[in-house]
């Protein structure tokens, strides 16, 4: 059960982190075009 909880937490953190990285990169790339 602990292993499942750990892998679930890691996958959620990775998803949130990648979302924020994409958002940050997108914001940096589009700063001039705005």
Secondary structure by P-SEA (a helix, b strand, c coil): caaaaaaaaaaaaaaaaaaaaaaaaaaaaacccc
